[in-house]
């Protein structure tokens, strides 16, 4: 005997909600993992805590991510490594000067990563990477190397166009990276590097640092 129409509709609604819930689980797990990794660090975060914060069982967590290491890698890809395709495309399509490009690069990095929880992953790797060499190598391969490659492309563009003086590009990229690392440490650590009386503004800081870098990179104008 077929189920009454109202009961059939109710069953379909419940099934649809379960399917949507199932599809949402990986994203919810990654979000919960990001929160906990940034709050507690990798070593101190337990898989069952991630599952509990996401509202699922530990068994469900391991259906999607077979280990805490794999979960961490997925968090890194979701929040950092996966962005480089988008950023390289923006580089390829950028029509302004390299000076404008470098300013844009730092401003967009702060908006999309630096000011978010995801920047805490870098602080985590700086503090714990030595204890987890496999994760450190993964982070270098998926985040550090692509980031350095993109910055090299920007600086080489400026050198090739005559906007920047010839420089050692491999070392010049660290002049750009250093203020970014400082901001990530400032955001996710006790702000001991900034006195309590200063009204520290990360965006103004980045603008000033960009000016300092550019004044060192820009090709000096010929004396009249």
C-alpha positions in Angstrom: 0.0 0.0 0.0 1.6 3.3 -1.0 2.3 5.9 1.7 -0.2 8.8 2.0 0.8 11.9 -0.1 1.5 14.0 3.0 3.8 11.3 4.4 5.5 10.8 1.1 6.2 14.6 0.9 7.5 14.6 4.4 9.9 11.7 3.7 11.1 13.4 0.5 11.7 16.7 2.5 13.7 14.8 5.2 15.7 13.0 2.6 16.5 16.2 0.7 17.7 17.8 3.9 19.9 14.9 4.7 21.4 15.0 1.2 22.1 18.8 1.6 23.5 18.2 5.1 25.8 15.4 3.7 27.0 17.7 0.9 27.8 20.5 3.4 29.8 18.3 5.8 33.2 18.6 4.1 33.0 22.4 4.2 31.7 22.4 7.8 34.6 20.1 8.8 37.2 22.3 7.1 35.8 25.4 8.8 35.8 23.7 12.2 39.3 22.4 11.6 40.6 25.9 10.6 39.1 27.4 13.7 40.7 24.8 16.0 44.1 24.7 14.3 44.4 28.4 14.5 43.1 28.5 18.1 45.1 25.6 19.5 47.8 24.6 17.0 48.1 21.3 15.1 49.5 19.1 17.9 47.0 20.2 20.5 43.9 19.8 18.2 42.2 16.4 18.5 40.1 15.0 15.7 37.2 14.4 18.0 37.2 18.1 18.8 36.9 19.0 15.1 34.1 16.5 14.7 32.2 17.8 17.7 32.5 21.5 16.6 31.2 20.5 13.1 28.3 18.6 14.7 29.3 15.1 13.4 30.8 12.0 14.8 34.5 11.2 14.7 33.7 8.3 12.4 32.0 10.7 10.0 35.1 12.9 10.0 37.3 10.0 9.0 35.0 9.1 6.1 36.0 12.4 4.5 39.5 12.8 5.9 41.3 9.6 7.0 43.8 11.3 9.4 44.4 14.6 11.1 47.3 15.2 8.7 45.0 14.8 5.7 42.5 17.2 7.3 45.2 19.8 7.8 46.3 19.5 4.2 42.8 20.0 3.0 42.4 23.1 5.2 45.6 24.5 3.6 44.4 23.8 0.1 41.0 25.2 0.8 42.2 28.4 2.3 45.6 29.1 0.8 47.0 26.9 -1.9 43.8 26.8 -3.9 43.9 30.6 -4.4 47.0 30.7 -6.6 45.2 29.8 -9.8 43.0 32.8 -9.3 46.0 35.1 -8.4 48.0 34.0 -11.3 45.1 34.7 -13.6 44.8 38.2 -12.2 48.5 38.7 -12.8 48.1 37.6 -16.5 45.2 39.9 -17.0 46.6 43.0 -15.1 47.0 45.9 -17.5 48.4 48.6 -15.1 52.0 49.3 -14.2 54.1 46.9 -12.1 54.1 49.5 -9.3 50.3 49.4 -9.2 50.4 45.6 -9.4 52.6 45.3 -6.4 50.4 47.7 -4.4 47.4 45.7 -5.5 49.1 42.4 -4.6 49.7 43.4 -1.0 46.3 45.0 -0.5 44.4 42.0 -1.9 46.5 39.6 0.1 45.5 41.4 3.3 41.8 41.5 2.3 41.6 37.9 1.3 44.1 36.2 3.6 46.0 38.3 6.0 43.0 39.8 7.8 41.3 36.3 8.0 41.7 33.3 10.1 43.5 31.6 7.3 46.6 33.7 8.0 46.9 31.8 11.3 48.0 28.7 9.3 51.3 30.4 8.5 51.9 31.3 12.1 51.1 27.6 13.0 53.7 26.3 10.5 56.3 28.7 11.7 55.9 27.5 15.3 55.2 23.8 14.7 56.6 22.9 11.3 59.9 21.6 12.7 57.9 19.0 14.6 55.9 17.9 11.6 58.4 17.7 8.7 55.9 16.1 6.3 53.4 18.9 6.8 56.1 21.5 6.6 57.2 20.1 3.2 53.6 20.0 2.0 53.2 23.7 3.1 56.4 24.7 1.3 55.3 22.9 -1.9 51.7 24.1 -2.0 51.9 27.6 -0.5 55.5 28.9 -0.1 56.8 27.9 -3.6 53.8 29.1 -5.6 53.8 32.4 -3.5 57.5 33.0 -4.2 57.0 32.2 -7.9 54.2 34.7 -8.2 56.2 37.4 -6.5 59.2 36.7 -8.7 56.9 37.2 -11.8 55.8 40.6 -10.4 59.3 41.8 -9.7 60.7 40.5 -13.0 57.9 42.2 -14.8 59.0 45.5 -13.3 62.7 44.9 -14.2 61.8 43.8 -17.8 59.6 46.9 -18.3 62.3 49.2 -17.0 60.2 50.3 -14.0 62.5 48.5 -11.5 66.3 48.6 -11.3 68.0 45.2 -12.0 67.9 43.3 -8.7 68.6 39.9 -7.3 64.9 38.8 -7.7 65.3 35.6 -5.6 66.3 37.7 -2.6 64.2 40.8 -3.4 61.0 38.8 -2.9 61.7 38.6 0.8 61.4 42.4 1.0 57.8 41.9 0.1 57.2 38.8 2.2 58.6 40.2 5.4 55.8 42.7 6.2 53.3 40.0 5.4 54.8 37.6 7.8 55.0 40.3 10.5 51.3 41.1 10.1 50.4 37.4 10.4 52.4 37.1 13.6 50.9 40.3 14.9 47.4 39.2 14.2 47.7 35.7 15.8 50.2 36.4 18.7 50.4 38.7 21.6 51.1 42.1 20.0 54.5 42.5 21.8 56.1 44.0 18.7 53.6 46.9 18.8 53.5 49.2 21.8 50.2 49.5 23.5 49.8 53.2 22.8 50.1 53.0 19.1 46.9 52.9 17.0 48.4 50.3 14.7 46.6 50.1 11.3 47.6 47.0 9.2 46.5 48.6 5.9 48.5 51.8 6.6 51.4 49.7 7.6 51.3 47.7 4.3 51.0 50.9 2.3 54.1 52.3 4.0 56.0 49.1 3.6 55.1 49.0 -0.1 56.4 52.5 -0.5 59.6 51.5 1.2 60.0 48.5 -1.1 59.2 50.5 -4.2 61.6 53.2 -3.4 64.3 50.6 -3.2 63.2 48.8 -6.4 62.3 51.6 -8.7 64.9 52.6 -11.2 66.4 56.0 -10.3 65.5 58.8 -12.7 68.4 60.1 -14.7 69.7 63.4 -13.3 68.6 66.4 -15.4 
